[in-house]
Amino acid sequence: MSVWIQAQQLQGEALRQMQSLYGQHFPIEVRHYLSQWIESQAWDSIDLENPQDEYRAQRLLETLIQELQKKADHLMGEDVFVLKLKLGNYATQLKNTYDRCPLELVRSIKHILYHEQRLIREATNPSSPVGLLDSMSQKHLQINQTFEELRLMTQDTENELRKLQHTQEYFIIQYQESLRIQAQLAQLAQLSPQDQNRILREQSLQQKRTSLEGWLQREAQTLQQYRLDLAEKHQKTLQLLRKLQTIILDDELIQWKRRQQLAGNGGQSEGGLDVLQSWCEKLAETIWQNRQQIRRAEHQRQQLPIPGPVEELLTELNATITDVISALVTSTFIIEKQPPQVLKTQTKFAATVRLLVGGKLNVHMNPPQVKATIISEQQAKALLKNENTRNDSSGEILNNCCVMEYHQATGTLSANFRNMSLKRIKRSDRRGAESVTEEKFTILFESQFSVGGNELVFQVKTLSLPVVVIVHGSQDNNATATVLWDNAFAEPGRVPFVVPDKVLWPQLCEALNMKFKAEVQSNRGLSEENLVFLAQKAFSSSAIHSDDYSNMTISWSQFNRESLPGRNFTFWQWFDGVMELTKKHLKPHWNDGAILGFVNKQQAQDMLLSKPNGTFLLRFSDSEIGGITIAWVADNPNKAGERMVWNLLPYTTKDFSIRSLADRISDLNHLLYLYPDRPKDDVFSKYYTPPLSKAVDGYVKPQIKQVVPEFATASSDGASASSTYMDPATSPAVCHQAQYPLYPQNPDSMLDPDGDFDLDDTMDVARHVEELLRRPMDNQWLPHQST
């Protein structure tokens, strides 16, 4: 069933929301008569931020107009004349509206289809009782109920204001009548006291004056009470407005910003701003209505001054409502798309800022300009303290000014900085052991605009998430550590950019798991065993239970300032190397569960010695950044009847750029079972490189294969290898490799003291052979061809 057919079945508020999606920018009749064509187009494949997609958008616009005109031409019957004219007019209207900006048509239709589908989903899911709604739904329901309460309160004060105005107008008329009577009495006083007409007329006017003055006194008190009651009602409305605004700005918007920050560490997307914008727009509309009411009440008081407490109340209300709308406007100037948090100089970057209430307050009628400036942590602190920073900056950004644009289809007002570039950076004096990759900056976005016909002028500013500036790619690793720590452990409302120096280990585990899954793009995160391994590495501990680390704290220095014991790299540098290697070369194997990874050499030995010969596992190297090694169990060649665990020198990205992990495992015939007992071909065969094709034009394609010299005979004959080198029978003797020297009689042994194979020499030879094979071959190497 098409989306449009389902949309037509919406009822009540959902139907009203659906209808509100349409207007002059895109008439609902066009949606109705071209529903099938509209839903069959690939709108989502067009990137609204890519100017190169504008041609595709232009073609869609032209096709839409043609389809609309075709539909109008094919309408038949006596009652379709007016409809044919309307469709023809709509075709002209759409062409005039979007001909110069076809991407806006795509934006408009994407917006409509998204919200139609959302409304349909919400309508088709049966509503649950309030008691069963999740906390998010309950909160949203409460917010919407409060908006309805505010709407009724605002309508009530509007009615009261009109009633007050009518009462006051009648009072003024009666007051003028009393003045007229007073003037008549003054004229009569000039006549002779014995004049009979004067006496009779004077008595009548005196009675009228007495009666009218009594009424005016009573009515003045009534008016004063009306004004007081209205001011008190406005006070209650403002109290509820402030409470709701606090929930939306200090809870919902702050939570959205927190999700945005965690998304920088790989957390779930912060989500769209449509709901938040609709709430902020409702707030703006309600605040502005009440502000206008308060100003009208003040105008009425000035027209008819009556001594009392209302004057002071109205002054207080006017100040309060101005503060409320100022807080709303300044808080809803936000960064929708953050600049990169690791920012390299002389490199293009983008960002988007948005004013959530810009459309409702008609700011777009005089589009403001937004300026971007990079400032230091200290300058950001001074800015938030309202100290005079004298327009200081810590660098120069090219293309740092942008005019805000209003998108009518979505009602959004935003500035898209597409081509900014940090030309230079001015660093401050560093503290203690702090490195340049620990120094934080921020991008300051600022603008100025007025609302209500220059009635209110706002200067708005917003700061980006912390940015670490680098000048070389080698600094990226440590800069990412600074960003990860800040994103994970920053507290709302902090002084820029203070973060705790120590955090609980489980907190860091959560951040590492989030980052790992995002970088590797895998649903398989870090298991409890993996995290225990990481804890052992971080704390140089041998404890094997996660509970042993639950109350331990890890400092920033332990994370990425101090090297691990016996190594020349930090904990983070090692972990980041694992992520990079897995992301670039091992992702499918990690997703398949083929890589145990986070296992040390001793654990690997304990696990493998209980398995048949030829069983192997894959673990990340302890001694090298971004390395993975193969450990397998086989006979000890130095002592018959004993077995030992062998470890291959770690592979790195450089090795996998020559030959993949799966192909390397395929090359080594002495590897039979992936731990615990999976035949290796069942796991890796789908990743093997297909066999090379036959010679073409007399050339034979070269092939590189991995060879472990000590097991080379095993490779030549797979069957004999199994029986000779990897007897499945478990040996009664267990040999620990550290206690037995391997091949001491071989002067050219490629084993290091730990029993690891040094493949550097063999791989260098392989690369040399590959280079030679790429060169043109002399005729003497070509096979003879018959002529």
C-alpha positions in Angstrom: 0.0 0.0 0.0 1.4 3.4 -1.0 2.3 6.0 1.6 -0.2 8.4 0.2 -3.1 5.9 0.5 -2.2 5.3 4.2 -1.7 9.0 4.8 -5.3 9.7 3.6 -6.5 7.3 6.4 -5.0 9.5 9.2 -7.5 11.1 11.5 -7.7 13.8 14.1 -4.5 15.5 15.1 -2.4 13.3 12.8 -4.4 14.3 9.8 -4.1 18.0 10.8 -0.3 17.6 11.1 -0.2 15.9 7.7 -2.2 18.7 6.0 0.1 21.3 7.6 3.0 19.8 5.6 1.6 21.3 2.4 1.1 24.9 1.2 2.2 27.2 -1.5 5.7 25.6 -1.5 4.1 22.3 -2.5 0.3 22.0 -2.9 -1.4 18.9 -1.6 -3.2 18.5 -4.9 0.2 17.8 -6.6 0.9 15.2 -3.9 -2.4 13.6 -4.6 -2.4 13.4 -8.4 1.3 12.5 -8.7 1.6 10.2 -5.6 2.8 7.2 -7.5 5.4 9.1 -9.4 6.6 11.0 -6.3 7.0 7.8 -4.3 8.9 6.0 -7.1 11.8 8.6 -7.2 15.1 8.1 -5.4 15.0 11.4 -3.4 17.3 10.1 -0.7 20.1 9.5 -3.2 20.5 13.2 -3.8 22.9 15.0 -1.4 21.4 18.4 -0.6 24.9 19.7 0.3 26.5 18.6 -2.9 26.3 21.2 -5.7 27.0 18.4 -8.2 23.6 16.9 -7.5 21.8 20.1 -8.6 21.6 18.8 -12.2 19.8 15.7 -11.0 17.4 17.8 -9.0 16.8 20.0 -12.0 15.8 17.0 -14.1 13.4 15.8 -11.4 11.8 19.3 -11.3 11.4 19.3 -15.1 9.9 15.7 -15.0 7.5 16.7 -12.2 6.2 19.7 -14.1 5.8 17.5 -17.2 3.9 14.8 -15.3 1.7 17.5 -13.7 0.9 19.0 -17.1 0.3 15.6 -18.5 -2.1 14.8 -15.7 -4.0 18.0 -16.3 -4.3 17.4 -20.0 -5.7 13.9 -19.4 -8.4 14.9 -17.0 -11.8 14.4 -18.6 -15.4 15.2 -17.6 -17.7 18.2 -17.0 -16.5 19.0 -13.5 -12.7 19.1 -14.0 -12.3 22.4 -15.8 -11.4 24.3 -12.7 -9.1 21.5 -11.5 -7.3 21.5 -14.9 -6.6 25.2 -14.5 -5.4 24.7 -10.9 -3.0 21.9 -11.9 -1.6 24.1 -14.8 -1.2 27.0 -12.4 0.6 24.7 -9.9 3.0 23.6 -12.6 3.9 27.2 -13.4 4.1 28.0 -9.7 6.6 25.1 -9.0 8.7 26.1 -11.9 8.9 29.7 -10.8 9.6 28.7 -7.2 12.3 26.1 -7.7 13.8 26.7 -11.1 16.8 28.6 -9.6 17.1 26.3 -6.6 16.0 22.7 -7.6 17.7 21.2 -4.5 15.1 23.0 -2.4 12.3 21.0 -4.2 14.2 17.8 -3.2 14.5 19.1 0.4 10.8 19.9 0.5 9.6 16.5 -0.8 12.1 14.6 1.4 10.7 16.5 4.4 7.1 15.7 3.4 7.7 12.0 2.8 9.7 11.6 6.1 6.9 13.1 8.2 4.1 11.3 6.4 5.9 8.0 7.1 6.4 9.1 10.7 2.7 9.9 11.2 1.7 6.6 9.6 4.0 4.7 11.9 2.7 6.4 15.0 -0.9 5.9 13.9 -0.5 2.2 13.1 1.1 1.4 16.4 -1.7 1.0 18.9 -1.4 3.6 21.7 -0.4 2.1 25.0 -1.9 3.2 28.3 0.0 6.0 30.0 1.3 3.7 32.6 3.0 1.5 30.0 4.6 4.3 28.0 8.3 4.6 28.3 9.8 7.5 30.1 10.6 9.4 26.9 7.0 9.1 25.6 5.6 10.2 29.0 7.9 13.2 29.0 6.9 14.2 25.5 3.2 13.7 26.4 3.6 16.0 29.5 5.3 18.7 27.3 2.5 18.6 24.8 -0.1 18.7 27.6 1.6 21.8 29.1 1.6 23.5 25.7 -2.2 22.8 25.5 -2.6 24.3 29.0 -0.6 27.3 28.0 -2.7 27.8 24.8 -5.9 27.8 26.9 -4.3 30.2 29.5 -3.2 32.5 26.7 -6.6 32.4 25.1 -8.2 33.2 28.4 -6.0 36.2 29.0 -6.7 37.4 25.5 -10.5 37.2 26.2 -9.9 39.0 29.5 -7.9 41.7 27.8 -10.6 42.3 25.3 -13.2 42.4 28.0 -11.1 44.9 29.9 -10.6 47.0 26.8 -14.4 47.2 26.2 -15.0 48.0 29.9 -12.4 50.7 29.8 -13.7 52.2 26.6 -17.2 52.4 28.1 -15.7 53.9 31.3 -14.0 56.6 29.2 -17.3 57.4 27.5 -19.1 57.7 30.8 -16.2 59.8 32.2 -16.5 62.1 29.2 -20.3 62.3 30.0 -19.5 63.4 33.5 -17.2 66.1 32.2 -20.0 67.2 29.8 -22.4 67.4 32.8 -19.8 69.4 34.8 -19.5 71.8 31.9 -23.3 72.2 31.7 -23.5 72.9 35.4 -20.7 75.6 35.0 -22.8 77.2 32.3 -25.9 77.2 34.4 -24.0 78.8 37.3 -23.7 81.9 35.1 -27.5 82.3 35.0 -29.6 84.1 37.6 -30.2 82.1 40.7 -33.9 82.9 40.5 -34.2 81.5 36.9 -36.7 78.7 37.2 -35.2 76.8 34.2 -31.8 76.9 35.9 -33.1 75.5 39.1 -34.9 72.6 37.4 -32.1 71.9 35.0 -29.5 72.2 37.7 -31.3 69.7 39.9 -31.5 67.2 37.1 -27.9 67.6 36.2 -26.8 67.3 39.9 -28.7 64.0 40.2 -27.1 62.7 37.0 -23.6 63.8 38.2 -24.0 62.2 41.6 -25.2 59.0 40.1 -22.5 59.0 37.4 -19.7 59.8 39.8 -20.8 57.0 42.1 -20.8 54.6 39.1 -17.4 55.9 37.9 -15.9 55.3 41.4 -17.3 51.8 41.5 -16.2 51.1 37.9 -12.7 52.5 38.5 -12.3 50.0 41.3 -13.7 47.2 39.0 -11.3 48.2 36.3 -8.4 48.2 38.7 -9.4 44.8 39.9 -9.7 43.6 36.3 -6.2 44.8 35.6 -4.9 43.2 38.7 -6.5 39.9 37.9 -5.2 40.0 34.4 -1.6 40.8 35.6 -1.8 37.9 38.0 -3.0 35.6 35.3 -0.1 36.7 33.2 2.2 35.9 36.1 0.9 32.4 36.3 1.3 32.0 32.5 4.9 33.2 32.7 5.6 30.8 35.6 4.4 27.9 33.6 6.2 29.2 30.4 9.5 29.4 32.3 9.0 25.9 33.8 8.3 24.4 30.3 11.1 26.4 28.7 13.5 25.0 31.4 12.4 21.5 30.6 12.9 22.0 26.8 16.1 24.0 26.9 17.9 22.7 30.0 16.8 19.1 29.7 15.8 18.1 26.2 18.2 20.4 24.3 21.1 19.7 26.7 20.4 16.0 26.3 20.5 16.4 22.5 23.8 18.2 22.8 25.1 15.5 25.0 24.1 12.8 22.5 25.8 14.9 19.8 29.0 14.9 21.9 28.9 11.2 22.5 28.3 10.7 18.7 31.8 12.1 18.3 32.9 9.0 20.2 30.8 6.7 18.1 27.6 6.8 20.1 24.2 6.7 18.5 23.3 9.7 16.3 21.9 12.6 18.3 18.7 12.4 16.2 16.9 15.1 14.3 16.0 18.5 15.6 12.4 18.6 14.2 10.7 17.8 17.5 12.9 20.3 19.4 12.3 22.9 16.8 8.5 22.5 16.9 8.6 22.9 20.7 10.9 25.9 20.6 8.6 27.5 17.9 5.6 26.9 20.1 7.4 28.5 23.0 8.3 31.5 20.8 4.8 31.9 19.6 3.3 31.6 23.1 5.9 34.0 24.6 5.3 36.6 21.8 1.5 36.4 22.2 1.8 37.0 25.9 4.4 39.8 25.4 2.0 41.6 23.0 -0.8 41.2 25.6 1.3 42.7 28.3 2.2 45.6 26.1 -1.5 46.2 25.2 -2.3 46.1 29.0 0.4 48.7 29.6 -1.0 50.8 26.8 -4.5 50.6 28.3 -3.1 51.7 31.7 -1.4 54.7 30.1 -4.6 55.6 28.4 -6.5 55.6 31.7 -4.1 55.9 34.7 -5.6 54.6 37.9 -3.3 54.7 41.0 -2.5 51.2 42.3 0.0 48.3 42.2 -0.7 47.3 38.6 1.9 49.7 37.2 4.7 48.0 39.1 3.3 44.6 38.2 3.2 45.4 34.5 6.8 46.7 34.6 7.9 43.4 36.2 5.9 41.3 33.7 7.4 43.2 30.8 11.0 42.6 32.1 10.3 38.9 32.8 8.8 38.2 29.4 11.8 39.9 27.7 14.2 37.8 29.7 12.3 34.6 28.8 12.3 35.3 25.0 16.0 36.4 25.2 16.9 33.1 26.9 14.9 31.2 24.2 16.6 32.9 21.3 20.1 32.7 22.6 19.8 29.1 23.7 18.3 27.9 20.4 21.3 29.3 18.3 23.0 25.9 18.1 25.5 23.9 16.1 23.6 21.3 14.1 26.8 19.9 12.5 29.9 20.2 14.5 33.3 20.9 12.9 35.8 18.0 13.1 37.2 17.8 16.6 40.6 16.8 15.3 41.3 19.8 13.0 44.3 19.8 10.7 45.6 23.1 9.5 45.3 23.9 5.8 42.5 21.4 5.4 38.9 22.2 4.3 36.2 21.5 6.9 32.5 22.2 7.3 30.0 23.1 10.0 26.3 24.1 10.2 24.7 26.4 12.7 20.9 26.7 13.1 18.4 29.1 14.8 15.5 26.9 16.0 13.1 29.8 16.3 14.3 31.8 13.3 11.3 31.0 11.1 8.7 31.7 13.8 10.2 35.1 14.7 10.7 36.0 11.0 14.4 36.5 11.4 14.8 35.3 7.8 13.1 38.5 6.5 16.5 40.2 7.1 18.9 37.2 7.0 21.7 37.7 9.5 25.4 36.8 8.9 27.2 34.3 11.1 31.0 34.6 11.8 33.2 31.8 12.9 36.4 32.3 15.0 38.8 29.9 16.6 39.5 30.7 20.3 41.5 29.1 23.0 40.3 27.4 26.2 41.2 30.5 28.2 39.4 32.8 25.8 36.3 30.6 26.0 36.4 30.8 29.8 36.6 34.6 29.6 33.8 34.7 27.1 31.4 32.8 29.4 32.3 35.1 32.3 31.3 38.1 30.0 34.8 39.4 30.3 36.0 41.7 27.5 38.0 39.5 25.1 38.7 42.4 22.7 37.7 40.2 19.7 40.8 38.0 20.4 41.2 34.9 18.4 43.8 32.1 18.4 44.1 31.6 14.6 42.8 32.6 11.2 40.0 30.8 9.5 39.4 31.3 5.8 35.8 31.5 4.5 34.6 32.1 8.0 31.4 34.2 7.3 28.1 32.9 6.1 24.6 34.3 5.7 21.8 32.3 7.2 19.4 30.8 4.7 15.7 30.0 5.2 14.4 26.7 3.8 10.7 27.2 3.4 9.8 23.5 3.0 11.3 22.5 6.4 11.0 25.9 8.1 14.7 25.9 9.1 17.0 28.8 9.3 20.6 27.8 9.1 24.1 28.8 7.9 26.1 26.1 6.2 29.9 26.7 6.3 31.1 24.4 3.5 34.6 25.6 2.8 36.3 26.8 6.0 40.0 26.2 6.4 42.3 26.9 9.4 45.1 28.9 7.9 47.2 29.3 11.1 47.0 28.6 14.8 48.4 30.5 17.7 49.2 28.2 20.7 49.3 29.2 24.3 52.0 28.3 26.8 51.5 24.7 27.9 51.3 23.5 31.4 53.7 20.8 32.8 53.7 17.7 30.7 50.9 18.8 28.5 51.6 18.3 24.8 50.2 20.2 21.8 47.7 17.3 21.2 46.2 18.0 24.7 45.6 21.7 24.0 41.9 22.4 23.3 40.4 25.1 21.2 36.8 25.8 20.1 35.1 27.4 17.2 33.0 30.4 18.2 30.0 31.2 16.0 28.3 34.6 16.6 25.6 36.7 14.9 23.3 39.6 15.5 19.7 40.2 14.4 16.5 41.9 15.5 12.9 40.7 15.8 9.6 42.6 15.9 10.7 45.4 13.6 14.0 46.2 15.5 12.0 46.0 18.7 14.4 43.6 20.2 18.1 43.2 19.1 19.9 39.9 20.0 23.6 39.1 20.0 23.9 35.3 19.9 27.0 33.2 20.4 27.6 29.5 20.6 30.8 27.4 21.1 31.6 24.2 19.2 32.8 21.0 21.0 36.5 21.1 21.9 38.8 21.0 18.9 42.4 19.8 18.9 44.5 21.3 16.2 47.2 19.3 14.5 49.6 20.1 11.7 50.6 16.6 10.7 48.8 13.2 10.4 51.2 11.7 12.9 49.5 13.7 15.7 46.1 12.4 14.9 46.4 9.4 17.3 47.1 11.5 20.4 44.6 14.2 19.4 41.9 11.6 19.1 42.7 10.4 22.7 42.2 14.0 24.0 38.8 14.3 22.1 37.6 10.8 23.3 38.4 11.6 27.0 36.7 15.0 26.7 33.6 13.7 24.9 33.2 10.8 27.3 33.7 12.5 30.6 32.6 16.2 30.1 29.9 17.3 32.5 27.0 19.6 31.4 27.5 23.2 32.3 31.2 22.8 32.9 33.8 25.5 32.8 35.5 25.2 29.3 36.9 22.6 29.0 37.4 21.0 32.3 37.3 17.2 32.6 38.2 14.9 35.5 41.8 13.7 35.6 40.7 10.3 36.8 37.6 8.2 36.0 36.3 4.8 37.1 37.6 1.9 34.9 34.0 0.8 33.9 33.3 4.4 32.6 36.4 4.1 30.4 35.3 0.7 29.3 32.0 2.1 28.1 33.8 4.8 26.1 36.3 2.3 24.6 33.5 -0.1 23.6 31.5 2.7 22.0 34.6 3.9 20.0 35.6 0.4 19.0 32.2 -0.5 17.5 32.0 2.8 15.7 35.5 2.6 14.2 35.3 -1.0 13.2 31.7 -0.5 12.1 30.7 -3.7 13.9 27.9 -4.9 16.2 30.4 -7.1 17.9 31.8 -5.0 20.7 34.2 -5.7 23.4 33.3 -8.6 25.6 33.8 -8.8 29.4 36.9 -11.0 28.7 38.2 -8.4 26.3 37.8 -5.7 28.9 39.5 -7.7 31.6 42.5 -8.1 29.2 42.5 -4.3 28.6 42.4 -3.8 32.4 45.3 -6.1 32.9 47.3 -4.1 30.3 46.3 -0.7 31.6 47.0 -1.5 35.3 49.8 -4.1 34.8 47.7 -6.4 36.8 47.1 -10.2 36.7 43.6 -10.1 38.3 41.3 -12.1 36.0 37.8 -11.0 37.2 36.0 -7.9 36.1 34.8 -7.2 39.6 38.5 -6.7 40.6 38.6 -3.6 38.5 35.0 -2.2 39.0 36.1 0.3 41.7 39.6 1.1 40.3 40.2 4.5 38.7 42.4 5.2 35.7 44.1 8.6 35.2 44.6 10.5 32.0 48.4 9.9 32.4 47.8 6.2 32.5 45.6 6.4 29.5 47.7 8.4 27.1 50.7 10.1 28.7 52.8 7.3 30.4 54.2 4.4 28.3 53.2 0.9 29.2 55.8 -1.0 31.2 58.6 -2.1 29.0 57.1 -0.5 25.9 57.6 2.8 24.1 53.8 3.5 23.6 50.8 4.3 25.7 47.7 2.3 26.4 45.6 4.4 24.1 48.2 4.2 21.3 48.2 0.4 21.5 44.3 0.3 21.5 44.0 2.7 18.7 46.5 0.6 16.6 44.2 -2.4 17.2 41.2 -0.4 16.0 43.0 0.8 12.9 44.2 -2.6 11.9 40.8 -4.2 12.5 39.0 -1.4 10.6 41.3 -1.6 7.5 42.0 -5.3 7.2 40.2 -7.5 9.7 36.6 -6.3 10.0 35.0 -9.4 8.4 37.0 -11.8 10.5 36.2 -9.8 13.7 32.5 -9.8 12.8 32.7 -13.6 12.2 34.2 -14.2 15.6 37.4 -15.6 14.0 39.6 -13.2 16.0 39.9 -13.6 19.7 42.3 -10.7 19.6 42.5 -9.6 23.2 44.5 -12.6 24.5 48.1 -12.5 25.9 50.8 -14.9 25.1 50.5 -17.0 28.3 46.7 -17.2 27.9 47.1 -18.3 24.3 49.5 -21.1 25.4 47.2 -22.3 28.1 44.2 -22.4 25.7 46.1 -24.1 22.8 47.9 -26.8 24.7 44.6 -28.5 25.5 43.8 -28.8 21.8 45.0 -31.0 19.0 48.1 -30.1 17.0 47.4 -27.6 14.2 44.9 -25.7 16.3 45.5 -21.9 16.1 44.2 -18.6 17.2 44.6 -15.0 16.3 45.6 -12.5 18.9 46.7 -8.8 18.9 50.4 -8.3 19.5 51.4 -7.1 22.9 54.7 -5.7 21.7 53.8 -3.9 18.5 51.2 -1.2 17.7 48.7 -2.4 15.2 49.9 -6.0 15.0 48.2 -9.3 15.0 49.9 -12.7 15.4 49.0 -16.3 14.9 49.6 -18.7 17.7 49.4 -22.5 17.1 50.2 -25.7 18.9 52.6 -28.3 17.3 55.3 -30.8 18.3 58.5 -29.6 19.9 61.2 -30.4 17.3 63.8 -30.4 20.0 62.2 -33.0 22.2 60.2 -36.0 21.0 56.8 -36.5 22.5 56.4 -32.9 23.8 54.3 -30.1 22.3 54.7 -26.4 22.4 52.9 -23.2 21.3 54.5 -21.3 18.4 53.9 -17.6 17.7 54.4 -15.9 14.4 55.9 -12.5 14.2 53.0 -10.0 14.2 51.5 -8.9 10.9 50.8 -5.2 10.4 48.9 -3.1 7.8 52.1 -3.1 5.7 51.9 -6.9 5.5 48.2 -7.1 4.7 48.6 -4.6 1.9 50.7 -7.3 0.2 48.6 -10.4 1.1 45.4 -10.7 3.1 45.1 -12.5 6.4 42.8 -15.2 4.9 45.3 -16.0 2.1 48.2 -16.1 4.6 46.3 -18.6 6.7 45.5 -20.6 3.6 49.3 -20.7 2.7 50.2 -22.3 6.0 49.1 -25.9 5.7 50.2 -26.7 9.2 47.3 -24.6 10.5 44.2 -26.9 10.6 41.7 -25.7 13.2 40.7 -22.3 14.4 40.3 -22.4 18.1 38.5 -24.2 19.6 37.8 -26.8 16.8 36.6 -25.1 13.6 38.2 -26.3 10.3 40.0 -23.3 9.0 38.5 -23.5 5.5 35.0 -23.4 7.0 35.9 -20.0 8.5 38.2 -18.4 6.0 37.6 -20.0 2.5 35.1 -17.4 1.5 37.8 -14.7 1.8 40.5 -16.6 -0.1 41.7 -14.9 -3.3 40.5 -17.0 -6.3 43.2 -18.9 -8.2 45.1 -17.0 -10.8 43.9 -17.4 -14.4 46.1 -19.0 -17.1 48.7 -17.1 -19.0 47.6 -14.4 -21.3 49.6 -13.3 -24.3 52.4 -15.6 -23.2 52.7 -13.9 -19.7 52.4 -15.9 -16.5 51.0 -13.9 -13.6 53.2 -14.0 -10.5 51.9 -15.2 -7.1 53.3 -14.5 -3.7 52.8 -17.1 -1.0 53.8 -17.1 2.7 56.2 -19.7 3.9 57.4 -20.6 7.4 60.8 -22.2 6.7 60.6 -24.6 9.7 57.3 -25.9 8.4 58.1 -25.7 4.7 58.1 -29.5 4.2 54.6 -29.6 5.7 53.5 -27.2 3.1 54.7 -29.4 0.2 52.4 -32.2 1.2 49.4 -31.5 3.2 48.7 -35.1 4.1 52.1 -35.9 5.4 52.2 -32.6 7.2 49.3 -33.6 9.3 50.8 -36.8 10.4 54.4 -35.6 10.8 54.0 -32.2 12.3 50.5 -31.9 13.8 49.5 -35.2 15.2 46.0 -34.7 16.5 46.8 -37.0 19.5 47.5 -35.0 22.6 51.0 -35.5 23.9 51.3 -36.4 27.6 54.2 -34.0 27.9 53.6 -30.3 28.0 56.5 -28.1 26.9 56.7 -24.4 27.7 58.5 -22.7 24.9 60.6 -20.5 27.2 62.3 -23.5 28.6 63.4 -25.1 25.3 65.7 -23.4 22.8 64.5 -24.0 19.3 66.9 -25.1 16.6 70.0 -24.0 18.4 72.1 -25.9 15.9 70.9 -23.8 13.0 73.1 -20.7 12.5 70.5 -19.1 10.1 67.5 -19.6 12.4 64.8 -17.0 11.9 63.4 -17.5 15.4 63.8 -14.9 18.1 64.5 -15.8 21.8 60.8 -16.1 22.5 60.2 -18.6 19.7 58.7 -16.1 17.3 59.4 -16.2 13.6 61.1 -13.2 12.2 59.6 -12.8 8.7 61.0 -9.4 8.0 63.8 -10.9 5.9 61.5 -13.3 4.0 58.9 -10.6 3.4 61.6 -8.3 2.1 62.7 -10.9 -0.4 59.0 -11.5 -1.4 58.5 -7.8 -2.0 61.7 -7.8 -4.1 60.5 -10.7 -6.1 57.2 -9.1 -6.7 58.9 -5.9 -7.9 61.0 -7.9 -10.3 58.0 -9.8 -11.7 56.2 -6.5 -12.4 59.1 -5.4 -14.8 58.8 -6.2 -18.5 60.3 -9.6 -19.3 63.0 -10.2 -21.9 62.1 -12.4 -24.8 64.4 -15.1 -23.5 62.0 -15.6 -20.6 59.0 -16.0 -22.8 57.9 -19.5 -23.9 58.6 -20.3 -27.6 55.5 -19.8 -29.8 54.9 -21.6 -33.0 54.7 -19.4 -36.1 
